[in-house]
């Protein structure tokens, strides 16, 4: 049996349901830019590649010039910094999952394409002291699926990629794990639909947080 030493988590759609607050921030921004609002399903589809891409995709195609995108991003960040946790909640069983993993000796990290100020605030607010490394989007660190952020988190945990498990909810996460040389679990409750997740061929497509903990703590049978 292969045993893991660490687990790296995506944030949005994996351990936190941030969709309502993301939609509120998007639609505050669209109102300020005199653009039509976006539905929850649109925001869900647009998320995953960072706040900059979320804002750009939310703008109408004819308004996606560099100047407009920069202004809209500024509006979004100012609003989201104050409202990132208004209606955000952990997914069912996530706190118990994380506590089980920590009790089982696993080191934990979060790596997200969300701006680092928001990632740190949300992790501190919802999961204080649970993560040994937290990495968000910042200057000088390429966004996922580039493995740089994940590898920096693993370095902070003193764990090799071959000894770590990556847990996410999207094709971006599956590609990130592959690029980092890590096993991957995808969760079925996040921002992407099952057919896409199945195409990614994760080691496990988890229906519950408890199933993720079981897999991470029990390892997997090598073939």
C-alpha positions, 0 to 999 in steps of 0.5 A: 500500500502506498502511504501519503505524507501530505495532501494539497487542496484546491480551495474554491469548489473543493473545501469551500463553497464560495459561489454565492460570494463570487457571484455577488462580487461579479455582479457588484462589478458588472453594475459598476461597469454598466454591464449585465449581471451574471447567473450563478451557473455562468460564474461557476463556469468562469471560475477556476483560473483566477480572479482576473480571468473570472472578471474578464470572462464576466464582462461582455466580449466587446468590453474585454479590452485591457483598460476595462478589465483592469478597472473591473478587476480593481472594483472586484478586489475592493468589494471581495476583500470586504465580502469574501466570507458573507455567504461562503461555507465549507462543504459538508464534512470538510472540517471533519475530513481535515481534522481526521487527516491531521490526526492521522499525521498528514501535513496539509496545504492549500494552493489556489488560483484565487488572489492570495489575500483572499485565500489566506483570509478564508483559510484563517477564518474557516480552518485556523491552524490546519494548513502548514502552507497556503499559496494563492495567486501573486506576482512571480508565481504562475497560476495552476495548472503550472505546478510552481505553487504546489511545489512551493507548498510541498517544499514548505511541508518538506514532502516530495510530490511522489509522497503527496496527494492533490485534491481538487474539483476541476480539469485545471486541478487534474492537470496541476497534479499531473504536472507536479507528478502527484496522485489526484483525487477529484471531488464530485460536489464542486464547480465542474460537472461529472462527465468532465471529471471522469475524463480526467481519470483521477485515482478517485472521484469522491462523492463525500469528504469522508471518502477523501479522508479514507483514501488519503489515510488508507493509501491505494493499492499499487498496480 
